[in-house]
Amino acid sequence: MLHREMLIAGHFIGGPCDQAVGKVQIYAPYSSKIVGTAAEGGLDEAMAAISAAADAFDAFKNTPRSTRMHLLRQIAQLVREREEELVEVLTLEVGKPVTWSRGEVARLAITFDLAADQLSTYGFESMPLDFDPRGEGYTCRVERFPVGPIFCIVPYNWPFNLAAHKMAPALATGNTIVLKPSDLSPLSTFTLARIIHEAGCPPGVLNAILVPAPIAEKMAMDARIKMVSFTGSPGVGWHLKNICADKKVTLELGGDASAIVCEDADLDWATSRLVAGGYGYAGQVCISVQHVLAHERVYGSLKAKLIDATNACPTGDPSDPATVCGPLISSAAADKVMSFVDEAVAAGATVLAGGKREGNMVWPTLIENVPEGTKLDREEVFGPVLTLSSYSLLEHALKKVNSSQYGIQCGVFTHDETYAEQAFRTLEVGGVIIDDYPTLRFDNFPYGGVKRSGFGREGVRYAMDDMTEPKTLVTRARP
């Protein structure tokens, strides 16, 4: 059975025989068998982690870029060397289908390499001042400096790569970190913290600690924490922003992503991508497809294809490489998904395929004509459910997408450049994906949402901007 400790000031705290530190048990979502245990701290450990990050900051912020670049490369190398270990713990702990787990681990290494790549040019800018007569004889340099200790809060669904999107840019820019994993996936995130430690991360630069929510809230408000980077639910995220009004906060929150299928779309391609984006990993992705809006000319054909593909979607054991839709993280999560479906059906929606539930498994579900105002129409289902509706004009589809309280990404299946540009200019989202699903993300582009979906952007360089402050140096030349 796997056990993972917290990391504070370069020391692993809460070993399996340490009776002074609490332990949480982790159960596999698919089999319900115990996977392992993780150390859980209290207020003393939380304050110790913040102190360690604050103490380490003065030295780490001044380390040469070459040193930080080497550390980031070493982390990426160790991740690749230990791929099988990471894939196994991820698949067991959160029930992520093994093919998706391999994809996450590959992106994990890429993310640290991207941060290292940035360090050859990032953070320096020279600009002229002699456009103004007063600026003759002056030079100007702008340099970006780290903000200080960053409190990074990570969700269960991507416990490696979403942690990396906080830690890699933080390490690259000379910040120190206090990392809090989800209590549903501490084994994965603590395993990554151990790898970063073994790669040579100096003591105190990375601290990883699992604590109850009330203590995490106190940590976020601690004056020594200069920034909070949170990925998780909108309710928690906006609360953190409200209580941390005097410091930087970035929020990556929920979404109910839509895909618009235009009349010129390749329906076979669209069907395959909608199934992957809606049902993959049981829909437990912030940019999973939830709503499909199909043009009335192709609605019937797409509906038939989606029914067949939904019924055929490989579902079940996440250790099977063929599996697309695995279990939800918990029974409570499955209850929520089914309650959304049941409410929509009671209001007049029609289940076209799926709708079956067994334990933590909810089979891929395609549902038509969901009434406005139901939870499935307005809230994030975070499960393997696709809603299907038709539209007559693209303007109507764009208006429907914009009526959502969320806005991370939207997919538009079309080959028409006019439609593509219209969607890009009109949609109130952080990103528009043309001729593919909204679930597509690459680790270098700016990623984040508008409205209730978040505040700020991730994507390595863009996170580096948030984790630094520009400082201007103006020099008058000697006469």
BELMOUR-V259878 format. One record per run of one state. SS is the DSSP state (@ for helix, = for strand, . for the rest). FROM is the first residue (numbers start at 1). LEN is the number of residues. Records with the same first field share a line. If there is no record, write none. Layout:
SS: FROM-LEN ; FROM-LEN
This chain:
.: 1-1 ; 5-1 ; 9-2 ; 14-8 ; 28-6 ; 41-2 ; 61-4 ; 82-1 ; 95-3 ; 119-5 ; 128-5 ; 136-2 ; 147-3 ; 154-7 ; 173-4 ; 181-5 ; 199-7 ; 209-4 ; 222-5 ; 232-2 ; 244-4 ; 253-5 ; 262-5 ; 284-7 ; 296-3 ; 313-2 ; 316-9 ; 326-5 ; 347-3 ; 354-3 ; 359-2 ; 363-2 ; 369-6 ; 379-6 ; 392-2 ; 403-6 ; 414-3 ; 427-4 ; 435-12 ; 448-3 ; 456-2 ; 459-1 ; 467-1 ; 477-3
=: 2-3 ; 6-3 ; 11-3 ; 22-6 ; 34-7 ; 124-4 ; 138-9 ; 150-4 ; 177-4 ; 206-3 ; 227-5 ; 248-5 ; 258-4 ; 291-5 ; 315-1 ; 325-1 ; 350-4 ; 357-2 ; 361-2 ; 365-4 ; 385-7 ; 409-5 ; 431-4 ; 447-1 ; 454-2 ; 458-1 ; 468-9
@: 43-18 ; 65-17 ; 83-12 ; 98-21 ; 133-3 ; 161-12 ; 186-13 ; 213-9 ; 234-10 ; 267-17 ; 299-14 ; 331-16 ; 375-4 ; 394-9 ; 417-10 ; 451-3 ; 460-7
